[in-house]
């Protein structure tokens, strides 16, 4: 039997698979594949799934080593802007769709920087919504990854550990400072949500890397992971035939703003149908269809010959 294995990671597609009505949109052939597959529910987000594919085991820590993968120095954290919304006795975190400009980001960072002197830390803006905090030493704190927290109460995800009180105090001081800042007053006047906090995270431990013969996709973090693990990388592989029977990881995105039927049909024609054929011919050992925030469908040659 061939040792080739294909892992297809479908970013931004959980709603298609998790919702019964949306599953009706799937091509009939794709419905057949997932019906015959072994399914394992897994609510992990995109970044956690991606890291697990490159280390070959489940990552169970609350945080993820994203600061270093963003190009941060050894003593760096992610310090990403967010909106904390009070809802009765809870604070809900919103990190997506902030529509933050680079000028606004610089203005907020300039306000916050004096609060960081006590921590011997400095803010560095990589992009409007991705910031790094560089420190003299890493804190004795366990943070929680921002991924998966959008719209969630933050109370269960606050810093923990010997120095957690200092970081929670800093977090509260940042909120008070930004509450009525000029930047946020202008944002609210323009109909935008205020950016009233930073979320510290990304200090997770770098795992032992698993090398892939072939990795393909357009995301910047994917190329970084391929380089770190010394995996082969080609960004523009678009069809199953091009993997040439190598164990491969392909990352695809489903764009909800575009024609879903056309995207799903192309996924089927370019990847799933030829992989299904290879399984039936015992030319492929395993096909994984990974849907972040939903689960993993696994197909083997035995599954492909099931008649039910």
C-alpha angles and dihedrals in degrees: 000000000000117000091215116124128183124204115191114192113197109201120204094010105107093107090059094056103030096053116072093210092051091049087066087070092062117106112259091245091055090049087054093051095051091044091057096039127095106247126209116185112228123167094191115133129242098269094047092049090048093051091047090054089055096047099037097230142074116276107218101173116109092235133057129213094246098132092067092043089054088059097264121153122258091270099050139120131191109249102184124182117244144162119248112202120198110227111180102296096346138079115221120203121223118184104156128082095014092145089212116174124217091245091053090048091053091048093052093045091052090054094048099043096082090058089059097060091091089057094046087235137138131200121232120189113217093173133344093277102026117072134169128212113209117203140184090233135004115256125244090245136115110222129190124237115251091224110105095016098097107126092003130124108256100210094097094046103053120124117286132194141062095314098035095109091061092051094046089050090051090048091053093046090053090053092051091047094050097040097094101011119146091245092058094042088057091046093051091046087055091051096256127129115254120254097227105159148025124231114218115209144111098096096119121138117268107245128222103273127239114213121229120201088218134017125175136180144100102252117111093223089056092059089046091053092046090053094046092051094041090239125157111259132197117164098198107054105132105169138051092236090064094065087072096213093303124137100261144179119210123184117203130178127215110213109211090197092062133064103297095193092053092047093048092047090051090049088053096045097044101038121001102046095048091042089051089052091049090051092053089051091048089242092122123050098200142357119204120193106193119195110184115226090019117050151267128286114203124195128186131178088266091057092050091060096048110121096203 
